[in-house]
Amino acid sequence: MNILVIGGGGREHAVIKSLKKNSTVGKIWCLPGNGGIARDAECFPVKATDVEGIVSFAAEKRPDFAVVTPDDPLCLGLVDRLEALGIPCFGPRKNAAIIEGSKVFSKQLMQKYHIPTAAAHTFTDPASALAYLKTCGYPAVVKADGLALGKGAVIVNDFAEAEKTVEDMMVTKIFGESGSRVLVEEYLSGPEVSVLTFTDGKTVVPMVSSMDHKRALDGDEGLNTGGMGTVAPNPYYTPEIADVCMKTIFLPTIEAMNREGRTFQGCLYFGLMLTKDGPKVIEYNCRFGDPETQVVLPLLESDLLTVMQACRAGTLTADMVRFSQGSACCVVLASEGYPKKYQTGYEITLPETGEGEEIYVAGAKLDGGRLLTAGGRVLGAVATAPTLEKAVKRAYALAGRIHFENAYKRSDIGKRALDALNG
């Protein structure tokens, strides 16, 4: 069986390595891939947003199955186009991917179907947004409606910050048309939890929970990034809370999408806040999270391709998905200066990995056989172990064996989770 994977980051590398465990998998093509992924798949320089280019490639190669992982091509309708060619896909169609593509849509969906979330107001012009922000309580959250590379939600602590954020989004348009509409949301507090789920549009099977570390610096200081590391499972996500989420959030969301004629099949990501009033949805993603995928998939004991095919076929059952009872930690090695200005082009030296160790490459390119840095987040050092404490130690030990000039990593990935476990 030949498979086409769309995307070029650490998440896609994790997906590809998991897919390769299936003995029926033959060739894997990855568009565009990266220098590290090229060791596990055949990469072609077709951007994930180049729908026409991907469709042409697929029409020529005729893969047996396709996995569309990034948000942009999903929201652009790539699954619809590939399915029209007769290529079955893992990933939602365009009309379902809107659950991430429009924060206004997802908020209105939750309000309509009484799914717990933060109170919010939608604005289509800066003056109205600013008039409201003069009267609301702080802190508040201002969100761009559309996709914004994970940076479209800004916590504002006073009107001055709110005014600048609205101007950036709606006037300067730093996120393009994604900022044409904004949401102003109630600020929620509590532990955050990421839960990825498999769904065939009827059945919802949660994956192991995880905890992301978005800030660039230790102690959750500094600028927001795409993620500096993750651990799984998240100790705040107890079986009792998981049961509440299934009944009040996960199943109601799938049912709401069905009622709207937008059946969702694929991976639906729930970003949750565990507030004093119970779990509430911060955001939906229509795909695997990055870098959450890098700690979730190493703990998956079931065959990933079989589960993905069941999601597409509408035959998913809870007993098809099994995770180990262990823990996983991902430590991201980034280029010094990320997420602002950074330099690239440094050679990466990778060690041999042992059992329970993985290196997922995100921002690297091949140059004459050498692997060179080519992005802000360069790679993730991942380790699994029976306990979270051991997984964290193993991940940092693996990260210490990886070398490139200008490398930077946080030194406290997993600390919050370990503190929670140790009470």
N, C-alpha and C positions, 0 to 999 in steps of 0.2 A: 504494500500500500504506500503510495506516494502522497506526501502532505505538503501543503503550502502554509507557511506561517507569516503573518504580516506584522512588522514592527522591527525595532533594532536596538532594544535596550536590555538591561539585566533581567527584566520580567520575561521577555521573549526567550532569553537564554535559558532561564529556569523552565519554561514551558517546553522548549525543544529537548532539553536533557531528560525531562520526564516522559515525553512522548517516545523517545528512543528506547525506553525500557520495554516497549511492546515489540515482540519478536516479529510481528507482521509488518512493521514499519520499514519501508525501503528507503527511498530518497526523501530528504526534507529540503525544500527550497525556502529561503527566508528573504523577504523584501522589506527594507534594504539590508537587514542584518548589521553586523559589525565585525571587526577583526577577531574578536574572541569567539563569536558565534560561528565564524567561518571554520572553526575546528570541529564543529558538530553539525553543520548544515552547509548547503551550497547557497551562497549569498549573491544577490544581484542588486545593483545600485538603482532601485526603483523606490522612490519615496512612498511612505505609508499613506500620504495624502494624494498620491497620483492615481486616482481611481481608474482612469482610462489606461494608464500604463500597466497597472496590476491586472485589469481585465484582459488586456492583450496578452500578457504573459501567461495568464491562466488558460486562455483559449488555446494557446500554443502547446503548453505543457500538459494540460488536462489532469491536474491533481485529483486524487480520489477523495480528498477531504481538505478543507481549509480552516485555519484558526485565525480569526481577526481579533487582535488583542488591543490596539490603541483606541482611544476615544474618537479621535478625528475621523478615521475612515469608517467607523461604525456609524457616526452621526451623518456622514456624507452618503450613507447608503451602500457601502461596498458589499455587505452581505447580500442585499437584494440583487445587486448586479451579478455576483458570483453564482447565486442560486439560479438566476435566470439562464446561466450557462449550463445548469445541471450539476453544479459542484456543491455538495452539501457543506454547510459551514457551522462552526461553533462561534456563536456571537449573535446578538439581537439584530433584527431588521431596523431600518431607519426610524420607523414610526414608534418603536419601543426604545431605541437608543436615546430618544428625546428626554428620557428620565434623567440623564446626565447632561444632555446637550442644552437643556433650558432649565435653569434653577426656578424660574417663574412657573413653568409647567409642573415641576415636581412639588413645589410648595403648594400650588393650587390643588394638585392631586391629593396631597396629605390632608389639606384642609377639608376637601370635599368628602373624603372617606374616613375622616377622624383618626388618622394615623399620628401618633404623638410626635410633635416637632415644635420648634421655636415659633412664637408669634412673629408675623412679618407683614410688611406692607410693600407693594410694588410701585415703582415710579418710572415714568417714561420721559420726564424732563428734569433737568437739574434744579430748577426753581422749586418745584413741588417737593423734591427730595430734601432740599435744604430747609424748606419751611417746616417739614416734619422733624428734621434733625435738630431744629432749634427747640423743640418741645419734648423730645423723647428723653428717656433716662440713659445714662452711660454707666459702663461701657455698652456699646452696641456693635453690630456686625453689618458691614456693607458688602454686598455680593454682586458681582457682575452676573448678568443672566446667563451668558453663554460660556463656552469653553475658554479657559485662560491659563492653560498649562499648570493647573493646580494652584494658581496664585490669585484667583479672583475673589477670595474672601478676605476681608481686612477688618480686624478688630480696631475700633476707634474709641478713644478714651474721653474725648471732649469734642465740642463743636468744631474747633480749629482743625483737628485731625479728620473729622467727618467731611468738612468742606473741601479739604485738599483731596481726599479720596474720591468724592463725587466728581470733582473737577477732572482728576486724572482719568476716571472711568468714562464719564459722559461727555466731557468737552475735549480733552486732549486725546481721548480714546486710546489709552495705552494698550488696551486689549482689543482694539478694533471694534467691530460691530457687536462683540460680546458685551460691551458696556452700554449699549443703546438703552437697555432697561436695567435697573438695579433693584435689588431687594434690600430693605433695611430690616434687620432681624433683631429680636430679643437676644441678649447675650446669655448663653447657658454655661453653667459651671459643673464640674464633676470629672471623673476619669473618662478619657476617650477610649473607645474600642473600635477596631476594624473587624468586620465579619464579612468574608466572602462567601457567597452561596452558589451552588449549582442549581439550576432550575430548568425544567422542560416546559414551563408555562403552567404547570399544574402542581407538581411536587417541588418543594424547596428543601434542599439538603445543605445545611450550613457546613462550612469548612471550619477548621480549628481557628479560634480567634487570634488576633495579633495586636501588638502595640507599636505604633510608628513613633519615630523621633524626628520631627520636622525641622527643628531649629539647627542652625549651623554650628553652634558652640555648646560646650559642656554646660550642664545645668539648665538646659532648654533656654539658653540665651542666644542673641544674635538674630540674623535674618531667617525667614522661612526658606526652606529648600524643597526639593522634590522628595526628600527623605534621606536621613543620614544613617539609618539603621532600624532594625525591627527585631522583635522577639515574639515567640509564640509558644504556648498559648498566653493570652493576657490574663493575669491572675484576678483582675477585677470582674471578669466575665464568668460568674459562677453558674452552675447548672440551673439554679433558680431564676437568675436573670435571663439565661438562655431560653428558658421555657416562656417567660413573659414576652421576650422579643419575638418568639415564633408566633405566639397568639395575637399580639397587638401590633406587630410591625411587619414581619416577614410574609406571612400568609396574606394579611390584608393588602399588602402592596401588590403581590402577584394577582390577587383577585380584583383589585382596583384597575390594574392594567388590562386585565381581560375584559372588564366591564366597559373600558374605554375603547375596546377594539385594538389594543396595542399589546398583544400577547408577547411576553418576554421569555426568550430562550437563550441560555448562555450562562455567563457569570454575572450575577447582580451583587454589587458591593454595597454594604451598609456601613456608613460612618456614623457611629452612635456616641451620644453623651449620656453617661449614667448620672442623671440628676437626682436631687432629693425627692423629686416627684416621679421618679422612675425613668427608664430608658427612653430617649428621644432621638429622632433622626436628625443628624447634622447635614448629611449629604448622601446622595446616591451616586454610584458610578456604574456605568453599563459594561464593566469589564474588570479583569483582574487588576488589583492595585499594585503599585510599584513604590517601595520595595516589599510590600506584604507578601506577594507571591513567592519571593525568594526564601521565606521561612515556612510558608504554608505547604508548598509542594514537596519539599524534602520529608515532610511528616506524613504525606499521603501514601498509604499502603496499597490502595486500589490502583488499577490501571487507568491512567488519565485518559487515554484515547477512548477506551470503552465508555467511560463516564461522559465524555464530550459527545460521543455518538448517540448516547441515550438521551442527552439533553436535546439534541437535534431531532431525534426520532419520536420524542414524546413518551419515552419508556423508562424514565428515571425512577428509581426506587431508593429509599433511604439505605437499604442494606448493600447497595452497590458501592457506597462510599465509606471507606474505613481509614482512620488516621491512627498513627502510633500514639502511645501514651507518653512519649518523650517530649522534649522541648527543642527549640531551634533559635539560633541567634544569627543575625546578619549585621556585619559591620561594614559600612560603606567607606571605601577609600576614594577620596575626591582630590581634585586639583586645588592646591592652595589658592585662596581667594574666592572660590565658589561660595555663594551664588553670584558674586559680582565678577570682576575681571580676573581672569586666570590665564596661564600659559599652558600650551599643549605641545605635543611632539616629543615627549620623553619616552625612552624605551622602558617597557614593563618586563620585569623578571618574575615569572610565575613558578612556584614550587610544585612538586608532585603532591597530590592530595590523597589522603587516606580514607578509610571507611568513615562515613558520616561527615565528610568535608566536601564542600563544593565552592568553586569560584565562578561567579556569574558576571560576565563582562558586559558593561553598559556603554562606556564611551572610549572606544579604542579602534585603531585602524591598523591594517597590515601594510608594511612598507618593506619590500624585499625580504620577506620572511620575518622581519622584526615586528613585534607588537608595540605600537606607540599610543600614548595617551591622546585622546581626541575629543574630550568632553569634560564637563564639570564633575559629574559623578562617573568615576572611571570603572569601578567594579565593586562587587560585594563579596566579602569573605563570610561564608556560611558554615555553621557547624550544628550538628544535632547531638543530643546526649540524653541520658535518662532524666536529668534534672536541668532546670534553667541555669543554675549556677555553673554547672559543668559545661553547658552549651555556650555560655558567655565566655568562659575561660578558653574553650577550644577555638571559638571564633576569633578572639583577639590573638591567640597564638598563631593561627593561620594567617591573619592579617599581618602579623609581624614577620612572616616569611615571604611576603610579597613586597617587591621593591620597585619604585620609580621615583625619579627626582620630582620634588614639588608635591609629594603625597601628603594628604591631611586626613585625619579621622578624628571623630569624637572619642573620648576615653571613657564615657559613661553610658554606653548603650546597654540597656537592661537594668540599670541601677534602680529606676523607679519600680520596675516589676519585682525585683528582688527585695526591695524595701517593703513592698506590699505583701509579699509572701512571708517575710520574716516578722511582719506585724509591728 
